[in-house]
Amino acid sequence: MRRPHRNHTAEFKAKVAIAAVKGDQTLVALAARFDGPLWGTRG
């Protein structure tokens, strides 16, 4: 069963972006950390 569509806040997007820029973790690790796929977090 699919999860309902979520609208991410600017604060959440900033946290994900900062974590991604640091490069300490892989995309898969970031997705696990932030609870879900990251490719749908655009504007």
N, C-alpha and C positions, 0 to 999 in steps of 0.2 A: 504494500500500500504506500502510495506517495505521500510525502509531507506537504502541507499547504505552503503556498508561496510566501516567502518572508521578505519584507522590506528591511534592509539593514540600515541602521543609523549611521550618521557621519562619524560618530565616535568609534563604532565597531569597525568601520572601513579603515579608519586611521590606524587603529591598533593592528589590524591585519597587514596594512601597508608597511608600517614600521617594522613589524616582525619579518616580513618578506624581504625588505631592503637590507636588514641586518644579515640575512643569509645564513643564520646559524642552523636552520632546520630546512628539511626538504618540503616541497609542496604538500606531500602526503602527510607529513608530521604537522604542518600548519593546519591542514584541514581537520585532522583529528583534534588538535588543540582548540580550534575555534568551532568545532561541532558541525562539520559538513563541508561540501565542496566549495572551493573558493572561486571557481571560475564564474559563478553567478553573482558576484558581489559588486558588479559595476554600477555606476551612477544611477 
